[in-house]
Amino acid sequence: MDIFAEQQYIVERLDGDYAYLKNMNSPEDDLKCVARALLPEVGEGSKLRYEMMSYEVIE
């Protein structure tokens, strides 16, 4: 996977300082654990775009 390619995720769950993201383009993948400090303000169910090594909320 190209780290600069756009990916879309949904926040499946929040657990303390971490968020667990599900890839919307490839739902069979395991959840991705990301430090919440790297994300904008999110809640469970938030949709994110990952591009150029940064996240932004969509929708």
Backbone hydrogen bonds, N-H to C=O, Kabsch-Sander energy under -0.5 kcal/mol:
donor,donor_aa,acceptor,acceptor_aa,energy
5,A,2,D,-1.3
7,Q,50,Y,-2.2
9,Y,48,L,-2.5
10,I,22,K,-1.9
11,V,46,S,-2.6
12,E,10,I,-0.8
12,E,20,Y,-2.5
13,R,20,Y,-1.3
15,D,18,Y,-3.0
18,Y,15,D,-1.7
19,A,34,V,-2.8
20,Y,13,R,-2.9
21,L,19,A,-0.6
21,L,32,K,-3.1
22,K,10,I,-2.5
24,M,8,Q,-2.9
24,M,22,K,-0.5
25,N,8,Q,-0.7
29,D,26,S,-2.2
32,K,21,L,-3.1
33,C,31,L,-0.5
34,V,19,A,-2.8
34,V,32,K,-0.5
36,R,17,D,-3.1
38,L,35,A,-2.0
39,L,36,R,-1.6
45,G,11,V,-2.8
46,S,43,G,-2.2
47,K,58,I,-0.6
48,L,9,Y,-3.0
49,R,56,E,-3.0
50,Y,7,Q,-3.2
51,E,49,R,-0.5
51,E,54,S,-2.5
52,M,4,F,-0.8
53,M,3,I,-0.8
54,S,51,E,-1.1
56,E,49,R,-2.0
58,I,47,K,-2.7
